[in-house]
Amino acid sequence: MSHDSQYLNFKKYGENGRVIVILHGLFGMLDNWNTLAKQLAKDFQVYIVDQRNHGKSFHADEMSYDLMTVDLLNFLEAHDLRDINLMGHSMGGKVAMNFALTHPEYLARLIVVDIAPVIYAPAHQFIFSALESVDFSQNLTRADIAQKMEEKISQPAIIQFLMKNLGRDQYQKLRWKMNWKSIQKNYDAMNQWEMKGLHYDGEVFFVKGERSKYIQEKDTPIILKYFPKAKIRTIEKAGHWVHAEQPVALLDMLRRFVC
């Protein structure tokens, strides 16, 4: 789908059962959820979506949870989707929570993967530094780019995750699919969270990675303030990328929750 289009790029798997819409996290894309979506498609209709400035969706200077909530609303309207199970991971989880609080009539239930409705300290400056260090005018190969990233990032898994964002432009030159400059420009604002006076009374399922620090004990009262019926479950031996680290456990949990 063209970057000029204001519609979100997506894939659909499965033709029967209840609808699940999945939103990826920061620097991610719908492809991160392909494997899980195909498994879920045995029982559900699954839509995985590229959010603005990510994957193959449109690029925009402005980026916020309110704007991404409008993007999602337009997507659901365009595809006539109602009574959905909405699942978001990390940044996508914040979009999903925002959507549930402002448009609850569209949801059957909400699933939030490893994020809480709280303010987070900035933690991705090293990634922006790595992305900025890549100069595509030098006709770099993928190996060159990986080597450049290693100067800024010590974790191979993060480099591998970011490298999935590489694509080719109309001249077959490598480039980033995501609009990382816009993400960086809006990053500080997106670490915030303020939804005063709102709460969602539907079913909510928070999934926490045992080794992740994104959902902590002290967050429970805040979660319950916004989502009074929330259930919080931990997946063992998983960090923040629960779907990549423990896909079978997450799939089992989702099948039991989304019935």
C-alpha positions as a Markdown table, in Angstrom:
| # | Residue | x | y | z |
|---|---|---|---|---|
| 1 | Met | 0.0 | 0.0 | 0.0 |
| 2 | Ser | 1.3 | 3.4 | -0.9 |
| 3 | His | 2.9 | 5.7 | 1.8 |
| 4 | Asp | 0.6 | 8.5 | 0.3 |
| 5 | Ser | -2.5 | 6.6 | 1.4 |
| 6 | Gln | -4.0 | 7.4 | 4.8 |
| 7 | Tyr | -5.2 | 3.8 | 5.1 |
| 8 | Leu | -3.3 | 1.3 | 7.2 |
| 9 | Asn | -1.5 | -1.6 | 5.5 |
| 10 | Phe | -2.7 | -4.9 | 6.8 |
| 11 | Lys | -2.9 | -8.7 | 6.3 |
| 12 | Lys | -5.8 | -10.9 | 7.1 |
| 13 | Tyr | -5.7 | -14.6 | 8.1 |
| 14 | Gly | -8.7 | -16.9 | 8.6 |
| 15 | Glu | -12.3 | -16.7 | 7.5 |
| 16 | Asn | -14.3 | -17.9 | 10.4 |
| 17 | Gly | -14.7 | -17.2 | 14.1 |
| 18 | Arg | -14.4 | -14.0 | 16.1 |
| 19 | Val | -12.3 | -11.1 | 14.9 |
| 20 | Ile | -8.9 | -10.3 | 16.4 |
| 21 | Val | -7.0 | -7.1 | 15.4 |
| 22 | Ile | -3.3 | -7.0 | 16.4 |
| 23 | Leu | -1.2 | -3.9 | 16.7 |
| 24 | His | 2.6 | -4.1 | 16.8 |
| 25 | Gly | 5.0 | -2.2 | 19.0 |
| 26 | Leu | 7.5 | 0.6 | 18.4 |
| 27 | Phe | 9.9 | 0.1 | 15.5 |
| 28 | Gly | 7.8 | -3.0 | 14.7 |
| 29 | Met | 5.5 | -4.1 | 11.9 |
| 30 | Leu | 2.7 | -6.5 | 11.2 |
| 31 | Asp | 5.3 | -9.1 | 10.0 |
| 32 | Asn | 6.4 | -9.5 | 13.6 |
| 33 | Trp | 3.0 | -11.2 | 14.3 |
| 34 | Asn | 2.7 | -13.3 | 11.1 |
| 35 | Thr | 3.5 | -16.6 | 12.8 |
| 36 | Leu | 1.1 | -16.1 | 15.7 |
| 37 | Ala | -1.6 | -14.8 | 13.4 |
| 38 | Lys | -1.5 | -17.8 | 11.2 |
| 39 | Gln | -1.9 | -20.1 | 14.3 |
| 40 | Leu | -4.8 | -18.0 | 15.6 |
| 41 | Ala | -6.4 | -18.1 | 12.1 |
| 42 | Lys | -7.3 | -21.8 | 12.7 |
| 43 | Asp | -10.0 | -20.5 | 15.1 |
| 44 | Phe | -10.4 | -16.7 | 14.4 |
| 45 | Gln | -10.4 | -14.0 | 11.7 |
| 46 | Val | -7.1 | -12.2 | 12.4 |
| 47 | Tyr | -6.1 | -8.8 | 11.1 |
| 48 | Ile | -2.5 | -7.6 | 11.7 |
| 49 | Val | -1.9 | -4.0 | 11.0 |
| 50 | Asp | 1.0 | -1.7 | 10.2 |
| 51 | Gln | 0.6 | 1.5 | 12.2 |
| 52 | Arg | 1.4 | 4.9 | 10.9 |
| 53 | Asn | 5.2 | 5.5 | 10.2 |
| 54 | His | 5.8 | 1.8 | 10.5 |
| 55 | Gly | 6.0 | -1.1 | 8.0 |
| 56 | Lys | 4.2 | -0.3 | 4.7 |
| 57 | Ser | 1.7 | 2.1 | 6.2 |
| 58 | Phe | 1.7 | 5.9 | 5.4 |
| 59 | His | 4.3 | 8.3 | 6.7 |
| 60 | Ala | 3.2 | 11.4 | 8.6 |
| 61 | Asp | 5.0 | 14.2 | 10.5 |
| 62 | Glu | 2.6 | 13.9 | 13.4 |
| 63 | Met | 2.3 | 10.8 | 15.6 |
| 64 | Ser | 0.3 | 10.4 | 18.8 |
| 65 | Tyr | -1.9 | 7.8 | 20.5 |
| 66 | Asp | -4.9 | 9.9 | 19.7 |
| 67 | Leu | -4.0 | 10.0 | 16.0 |
| 68 | Met | -3.3 | 6.3 | 15.9 |
| 69 | Thr | -6.6 | 5.7 | 17.6 |
| 70 | Val | -8.3 | 7.6 | 14.8 |
| 71 | Asp | -6.3 | 5.6 | 12.3 |
| 72 | Leu | -7.6 | 2.4 | 13.9 |
| 73 | Leu | -11.1 | 3.7 | 13.9 |
| 74 | Asn | -10.9 | 4.5 | 10.2 |
| 75 | Phe | -9.5 | 1.0 | 9.6 |
| 76 | Leu | -12.4 | -0.7 | 11.5 |
| 77 | Glu | -15.0 | 1.5 | 9.7 |
| 78 | Ala | -13.4 | 0.7 | 6.3 |
| 79 | His | -13.6 | -3.0 | 6.9 |
| 80 | Asp | -16.9 | -2.9 | 8.7 |
| 81 | Leu | -15.5 | -4.5 | 11.9 |
| 82 | Arg | -17.4 | -4.5 | 15.2 |
| 83 | Asp | -17.3 | -6.6 | 18.4 |
| 84 | Ile | -13.6 | -7.2 | 17.9 |
| 85 | Asn | -10.9 | -8.5 | 20.2 |
| 86 | Leu | -8.3 | -5.9 | 20.1 |
| 87 | Met | -4.7 | -6.8 | 21.0 |
| 88 | Gly | -1.7 | -4.5 | 21.2 |
| 89 | His | 1.9 | -5.0 | 22.1 |
| 90 | Ser | 4.0 | -2.3 | 23.7 |
| 91 | Met | 3.3 | 1.0 | 21.8 |
| 92 | Gly | 0.4 | -0.9 | 20.1 |
| 93 | Gly | -0.9 | -1.8 | 23.6 |
| 94 | Lys | -1.1 | 1.9 | 24.4 |
| 95 | Val | -3.0 | 2.6 | 21.2 |
| 96 | Ala | -5.3 | -0.3 | 22.1 |
| 97 | Met | -5.9 | 1.0 | 25.6 |
| 98 | Asn | -6.6 | 4.5 | 24.2 |
| 99 | Phe | -9.0 | 3.1 | 21.7 |
| 100 | Ala | -10.8 | 1.0 | 24.4 |
| 101 | Leu | -11.2 | 4.1 | 26.6 |
| 102 | Thr | -12.6 | 6.3 | 23.8 |
| 103 | His | -14.4 | 3.9 | 21.5 |
| 104 | Pro | -15.6 | 1.0 | 23.7 |
| 105 | Glu | -18.6 | 0.2 | 21.5 |
| 106 | Tyr | -16.3 | -1.4 | 19.0 |
| 107 | Leu | -14.8 | -4.0 | 21.4 |
| 108 | Ala | -15.7 | -7.4 | 22.7 |
| 109 | Arg | -12.5 | -7.5 | 24.8 |
| 110 | Leu | -9.1 | -5.9 | 25.1 |
| 111 | Ile | -5.7 | -7.7 | 25.3 |
| 112 | Val | -2.6 | -5.7 | 26.3 |
| 113 | Val | 0.8 | -7.3 | 25.9 |
| 114 | Asp | 3.6 | -6.1 | 28.2 |
| 115 | Ile | 2.7 | -2.5 | 28.7 |
| 116 | Ala | 0.8 | -0.5 | 31.3 |
| 117 | Pro | -1.2 | 2.8 | 31.2 |
| 118 | Val | 1.7 | 4.7 | 32.8 |
| 119 | Ile | 4.4 | 7.2 | 31.9 |
| 120 | Tyr | 7.7 | 5.6 | 30.9 |
| 121 | Ala | 11.2 | 7.1 | 31.0 |
| 122 | Pro | 12.9 | 7.5 | 27.6 |
| 123 | Ala | 14.8 | 4.2 | 26.8 |
| 124 | His | 15.4 | 4.1 | 23.1 |
| 125 | Gln | 17.9 | 6.9 | 22.4 |
| 126 | Phe | 20.6 | 4.3 | 21.5 |
| 127 | Ile | 18.3 | 2.9 | 18.8 |
| 128 | Phe | 17.7 | 6.4 | 17.3 |
| 129 | Ser | 21.5 | 6.9 | 17.4 |
| 130 | Ala | 22.0 | 3.6 | 15.5 |
| 131 | Leu | 19.4 | 4.4 | 12.9 |
| 132 | Glu | 20.9 | 7.8 | 12.3 |
| 133 | Ser | 24.4 | 6.4 | 11.9 |
| 134 | Val | 23.3 | 4.5 | 8.7 |
| 135 | Asp | 24.0 | 6.5 | 5.6 |
| 136 | Phe | 22.2 | 4.9 | 2.7 |
| 137 | Ser | 23.9 | 7.2 | 0.2 |
| 138 | Gln | 27.0 | 5.0 | 0.6 |
| 139 | Asn | 25.3 | 2.1 | -1.1 |
| 140 | Leu | 25.6 | -0.1 | 2.0 |
| 141 | Thr | 24.9 | -3.8 | 2.0 |
| 142 | Arg | 22.9 | -5.5 | 4.7 |
| 143 | Ala | 26.1 | -6.7 | 6.3 |
| 144 | Asp | 27.5 | -3.1 | 6.3 |
| 145 | Ile | 24.3 | -1.9 | 8.0 |
| 146 | Ala | 24.5 | -4.7 | 10.6 |
| 147 | Gln | 28.1 | -3.8 | 11.3 |
| 148 | Lys | 27.3 | -0.1 | 11.7 |
| 149 | Met | 24.4 | -0.9 | 14.1 |
| 150 | Glu | 26.8 | -3.0 | 16.2 |
| 151 | Glu | 28.7 | 0.1 | 17.1 |
| 152 | Lys | 25.6 | 1.5 | 18.9 |
| 153 | Ile | 23.7 | -1.6 | 20.0 |
| 154 | Ser | 25.2 | -4.5 | 22.0 |
| 155 | Gln | 22.2 | -6.9 | 21.8 |
| 156 | Pro | 22.1 | -8.9 | 18.5 |
| 157 | Ala | 18.3 | -9.6 | 18.9 |
| 158 | Ile | 17.6 | -5.9 | 18.8 |
| 159 | Ile | 19.8 | -5.4 | 15.7 |
| 160 | Gln | 18.0 | -8.4 | 14.0 |
| 161 | Phe | 14.6 | -6.9 | 15.0 |
| 162 | Leu | 15.5 | -3.5 | 13.5 |
| 163 | Met | 17.0 | -5.0 | 10.3 |
| 164 | Lys | 13.6 | -6.4 | 9.5 |
| 165 | Asn | 12.7 | -2.8 | 8.7 |
| 166 | Leu | 15.0 | -2.7 | 5.7 |
| 167 | Gly | 13.4 | -2.5 | 2.4 |
| 168 | Arg | 14.2 | -1.3 | -1.1 |
| 169 | Asp | 13.1 | 1.9 | -2.8 |
| 170 | Gln | 12.0 | 2.4 | -6.4 |
| 171 | Tyr | 15.7 | 2.3 | -7.4 |
| 172 | Gln | 16.3 | -0.9 | -5.5 |
| 173 | Lys | 18.4 | 0.9 | -2.9 |
| 174 | Leu | 18.1 | -0.2 | 0.7 |
| 175 | Arg | 16.2 | 2.1 | 3.0 |
| 176 | Trp | 14.3 | 2.0 | 6.3 |
| 177 | Lys | 10.6 | 1.2 | 5.8 |
| 178 | Met | 9.7 | 3.1 | 9.0 |
| 179 | Asn | 9.7 | 6.8 | 9.3 |
| 180 | Trp | 12.1 | 6.9 | 12.2 |
| 181 | Lys | 12.6 | 10.6 | 12.1 |
| 182 | Ser | 9.0 | 11.2 | 12.8 |
| 183 | Ile | 9.0 | 8.6 | 15.5 |
| 184 | Gln | 11.9 | 10.3 | 17.1 |
| 185 | Lys | 10.3 | 13.8 | 16.8 |
| 186 | Asn | 7.2 | 12.5 | 18.6 |
| 187 | Tyr | 8.9 | 10.1 | 21.0 |
| 188 | Asp | 8.9 | 12.1 | 24.2 |
| 189 | Ala | 5.2 | 12.9 | 23.9 |
| 190 | Met | 4.4 | 9.2 | 23.3 |
| 191 | Asn | 6.1 | 8.2 | 26.5 |
| 192 | Gln | 3.4 | 10.1 | 28.3 |
| 193 | Trp | 0.0 | 8.8 | 29.4 |
| 194 | Glu | -3.0 | 10.8 | 30.5 |
| 195 | Met | -6.6 | 9.7 | 30.1 |
| 196 | Lys | -8.2 | 11.4 | 33.1 |
| 197 | Gly | -11.7 | 10.3 | 34.1 |
| 198 | Leu | -12.0 | 7.5 | 31.6 |
| 199 | His | -12.4 | 3.8 | 32.2 |
| 200 | Tyr | -13.3 | 0.7 | 30.1 |
| 201 | Asp | -15.8 | -1.7 | 31.7 |
| 202 | Gly | -15.3 | -4.6 | 29.3 |
| 203 | Glu | -13.1 | -7.7 | 29.7 |
| 204 | Val | -9.4 | -6.9 | 29.7 |
| 205 | Phe | -6.4 | -9.2 | 29.7 |
| 206 | Phe | -2.9 | -7.9 | 30.5 |
| 207 | Val | -0.1 | -10.3 | 29.5 |
| 208 | Lys | 3.3 | -9.7 | 31.2 |
| 209 | Gly | 6.6 | -11.2 | 30.4 |
| 210 | Glu | 8.2 | -12.6 | 33.5 |
| 211 | Arg | 11.6 | -11.0 | 32.7 |
| 212 | Ser | 10.2 | -7.7 | 31.5 |
| 213 | Lys | 9.9 | -4.6 | 33.7 |
| 214 | Tyr | 7.2 | -2.9 | 31.6 |
| 215 | Ile | 4.4 | -4.1 | 33.9 |
| 216 | Gln | 5.3 | -3.8 | 37.6 |
| 217 | Glu | 3.4 | -4.6 | 40.9 |
| 218 | Lys | 3.0 | -0.8 | 41.5 |
| 219 | Asp | 1.1 | -0.5 | 38.2 |
| 220 | Thr | -1.7 | -2.8 | 39.3 |
| 221 | Pro | -3.9 | 0.0 | 41.0 |
| 222 | Ile | -3.4 | 2.2 | 37.9 |
| 223 | Ile | -4.4 | -0.6 | 35.6 |
| 224 | Leu | -7.5 | -1.3 | 37.6 |
| 225 | Lys | -8.4 | 2.4 | 37.7 |
| 226 | Tyr | -8.7 | 2.5 | 33.9 |
| 227 | Phe | -9.8 | -1.2 | 33.5 |
| 228 | Pro | -11.7 | -2.4 | 36.5 |
| 229 | Lys | -12.2 | -5.9 | 35.1 |
| 230 | Ala | -8.5 | -6.4 | 34.1 |
| 231 | Lys | -6.8 | -9.7 | 34.7 |
| 232 | Ile | -3.0 | -9.7 | 34.7 |
| 233 | Arg | -1.2 | -12.9 | 33.7 |
| 234 | Thr | 2.5 | -13.6 | 33.5 |
| 235 | Ile | 4.2 | -15.7 | 30.9 |
| 236 | Glu | 7.3 | -17.4 | 32.3 |
| 237 | Lys | 10.7 | -17.2 | 30.6 |
| 238 | Ala | 9.6 | -14.3 | 28.5 |
| 239 | Gly | 10.9 | -10.7 | 28.3 |
| 240 | His | 9.2 | -7.8 | 26.5 |
| 241 | Trp | 8.9 | -9.6 | 23.2 |
| 242 | Val | 6.5 | -12.2 | 24.6 |
| 243 | His | 5.2 | -13.3 | 21.1 |
| 244 | Ala | 8.7 | -14.0 | 19.9 |
| 245 | Glu | 10.1 | -15.6 | 23.0 |
| 246 | Gln | 7.2 | -17.7 | 24.2 |
| 247 | Pro | 4.8 | -18.0 | 21.2 |
| 248 | Val | 3.2 | -21.3 | 22.3 |
| 249 | Ala | 2.4 | -20.0 | 25.8 |
| 250 | Leu | 1.0 | -16.8 | 24.5 |
| 251 | Leu | -1.1 | -18.6 | 21.9 |
| 252 | Asp | -2.5 | -21.0 | 24.6 |
| 253 | Met | -3.4 | -18.0 | 26.8 |
| 254 | Leu | -5.1 | -16.2 | 24.0 |
| 255 | Arg | -7.2 | -19.2 | 22.9 |
| 256 | Arg | -8.5 | -19.5 | 26.5 |
| 257 | Phe | -9.3 | -15.8 | 26.8 |
| 258 | Val | -10.8 | -15.2 | 23.4 |
| 259 | Cys | -13.6 | -17.7 | 23.2 |
